[in-house]
Amino acid sequence: MPQIFRSLRFRLLLIVLLALLPAFGLAIYNASQQRHLVQNQVQEDALDIAQSLANHQNELVEGARQMLFVLAQLPVIRGDDDLACKAYLTELKDKNPRYMNIIKWDLEGNMLCDAANSPLPHKSPFPDHLEMVLDSMDFVINGFVISPHTNERALSFGYPVLDEYGQPQNILLAPVHIDSLNQLLTQADLPAGSTVTLRDGAGTVLARSPQPGNWVGEQDPDMLASPALADLQGEGTLEARGADGVLRLYAYTPVFSPTPEELYLIVGIPYQDAMGVVELTLERSLFILVVAGFVALLAILLGSELFFLRPIEKLLGVTRRMTAGDLSVRADVAHEVSELSELSSSFDQMAEALERREQERQKAVEALKKEEAARARMLHQVITANEDERMRIARELHDETSQNLTALMVGLDTAGIALDKDPGRASEHFGRVKSIAQELLQGIHHLIYNLRPPLLDDLGLVPAIMMCADKQLKPLGINMHLQVDNSESRLPPYIETALFRIVQEAFTNIIRHSHAKNVQVRLTQSDHIIGLKLMDDGQGFDTSILASDPPAVGFGLQGMQERVRMLDGDFNIETTIGEGTWISMRIPIPKAEGEHV
């Protein structure tokens, strides 16, 4: 055995030496090669950063173009109702705070309506911007502007409103706050001393990082300091000294617009910092190699048995115990001064991960059991509720519909007998028969509504909710306020049915338990998501009952949660005793076939 150990020790020493020699040679070779490659790499990285930032700016420009294009097609903008136009633009600006204003001008430069409540009538302070739009007859970037009313700085965009014959009818201008442009420049992680500049074709700075306040609206300081930055074409890189005298590697690229050279995004990285990163990387690599080689050689010389074989035996013992099912065992050889300390640490981490996953699996199994139990209880409640509903319908059919039909038949027989003997008496009998038929019809309508209100299929969710509130809440003196945001189109029938049943069940809970006086219902729809919120000012309840096992809540609340879960939605409930209850849910709307977002 000692002879085997000595042979292993020698082989380990030889392996370490053979492994380190190529590493040292390669590190020295890379040190000479990377000095020639670093500049090209930094140029590519800087250009990638510039292109990425330009893409962010392009999204803002493209967003403005699409918004103005859509506005130019809307009847409320193309029409002559300036008050409606103003109201629409004001609402649009409130939803898009990046815009300083949205203005509609006539061809003579008179303001027709805007989103910032400017006094009317008002002449355009920038007639050349209107001329740019008319000359282009398309989307244009007007350039840097300062509001004459608020002194706010912005980048202005324009678009023509054409009549049915393709002739200019009006002009739309939409200036974007400069701060929106500056915020987009802060997304890049650049070395200290780097600069990012967005400028227009005239060299005016629209956004800059750092110190945007010192240069926005002024000529690009780096362009003034270096003529090479004054006349840029396409995209590329160059070396130049900035206004502060620092030698930088600049990468520049145009931001997409109708004329690509109208906006330029320029990134400047200090040349010395770029080279310094490479030098530091090389020094660290050599240092790590030297330390690793020294430790490895020292470990071999001190004795392979102490630093290798003993920990290996300990690891083998731990492995056997783990194989037997003991996941709590640990190698605990990190105190050993050997390379196996890292292996031991990794082994312990693996053991901890396995033990943690086993615990998580057990918790998941318990949670699954609880969920299955809850589903079983709900299934039982659903079956019971269905049977109760069938019994109620049967009672109604027997107690009301059946009796009315019997009375109708008797009334018809009586009227038929009286028709031959006393026509006047027969007329009275026919009147009673008609009254019985009307009561029968009302009862059937009531039964149909309880099963499924026809209004839900005919007119949709919103009218059905209003009718439900009118029948359930209003007779009890409970006020209901319904707010609908961006929900003009019909939803898939199964979603409308689920939402209606949720609202119906919520109204039932409010009537039975909350003692509320006011109920608010809000429907919102955006980005293929339908949102439903229900709020009441009732007595609320203790939320701890939601966490009990089984949950101390009724079938109604569980049913609402299950309906939302079946639609892959999110369900949330908040309540405080004495302060009412707040229920919200978000349900995804499936995309129509062939639809793209």
C-alpha positions, 0 to 999 in steps of 0.5 A: 500500500505505501508503494501505491501511495508513493506512485500516486503522489509522483503521478499527481506531481507530474500531472500538476507540472504538465498541466501548469506548464502549458497554462503559463505558456498560453498566458504569456502568449495571450498577453502579447496577442490580446494587446493587438486584439483589445482595440477591435473588441472594444470597438465592437462592444462600443458599437453594440452598446450604441446600437442597443441604446439607439434601438431604445431611442428608436422605439420612442420615435417609432411609438410617436410615429405610430401614435400620430399615424393613428390619430390622423385617421381618427374621425374625432381628429379629422372632424370639426368638433374642436372640443371633442378633439381637445378632450380626446387629446387630453385623455391621450396625453394623460395616459402618455406623460412622456409627451409635453403636448399633442397639438392640431394646427390648421394649414395657416398655423392656427391652433385648433385643439391641444392636450395642454389647455393652451389659450385659443386662438393661438398661432404656432411659434414654430411655423418652420415645423409646419412647413417641414411636415407639409414639404414631407407629407409624412412623419418628420422629426422637427428637432429640439424645441423650447415651449414658449409657455413653460420653457420645457425642452422637448423633441418635436415630431409632426405628421399631416392629416390628409383629406379623402383626396390625399390633400393636407387638411391639418397638421399634428405636432407631438413634442416629447419631454427631453427627460424621456430621452435622457432616461433611456441613456442611463440603461447602459453599464459603461465605465467611469468617464464614458459619455453617451450623446443623442444629437440631431442633424444640426449637432444640437444635444437632445440627451446626454449622460452624464450632466445632461442639464449642462448641454441639452439644447447646446452644440455637442461639446465633443463635436466642437472639440474634434472635427472628426465627430462633426461629419458622421456618415452611417455607423462606425467607430473612431478615436478622438479627444472629447471636450474634456481632453480625454482620449476616447474610443467613440462608436456612433450609429444613426437612430432610425427616422425618415432621414437616418442622419437626423438623429445620432447616438454616440458612445464614448469610452475612455481608451485607457480604461478599455486597455486597463481592463485587459491588463488587469485581466491578464495580471489576475490570470497569471496571479491565479495560475501562480497561486494555484501552481504553488498550492498544488505543488505544496500539497503534493510535497506535504503528502498525498495521504494527508491531503488526498487519500484521507479526505477521499476515504471520508467522501467515500464513507459519506457517499455510502451513507447517502446511498443508504438514504441518510441525506443529512450526512456531510463530508465536513472536510473543508478544514483540510488544507488540500484541493479536495476541500472544494470537492468536499464543499461542492459535495456538501452543497449537493447533499444540502440541495438533495435534502432541501429538495426532498423536504420541498418534495414532501411539502409539495406532496402535502400541499397536493394532498390538501389541494386534492382534499379541497377539490374533493370538498368542492366537488361534493359541494358542487354536486350538492349545490346542483342537486339543491338547484334541481330540487328548487327547480322541481319545487318551483315547477310543481308548486307554481308552474304545475299549479298554474297549468292546472288552474289554466286547464280548469279555467279553460274548461269553465270558460268553455262551459260558460260560453254556451250558457252565459257569454258575459260570464265566459268573458270573466273566466277568460280574463282570469285564464289570461291572468293565470297565463301571465303569471305562468309566463312570469314564473317561467321567465324567472326560472330561465333567468335563474338558470341563465339570463338571456341578456348575457347571450344577447347583449353581453357581460355589462348589461347582464351585471347591471340587470343582476344588480337591479334584481339582487341589490336594488330591492335591498337598498344596496347601491351598485356603481359599475365602471368599465374601462376599455371593454368595448368588444365582446369576450369569449362566451365562456369567459363572460359566463364565468365572470357573470357567475363570479359577480352573481356569487359576489352579490349573493355573499354581499347580501348574506354576509357583508351588510354593505350599503355600496358596491363598486364593480370595475371591468378593465381590458388591456393587452389581452387581459380582462380585469374584474374588481369588486369592492364593498363597504360592508363589515368584512371578515377575518382573513385568517379563515382563508389559511385554515385547513380546511378553509373556513370559507363558504362554497361561494368564495371557493367557487369564485377562486376555482373559476378564476383558476380554471381560466389560468387567472390570478385571484386576490382578496383583501378584507379588514373587519369593519372596513369592507372587502376588496376582490380582484382578478386578472384573466388572460384572453386567448388570442384570436387565430392569426392574431399578432401582438 
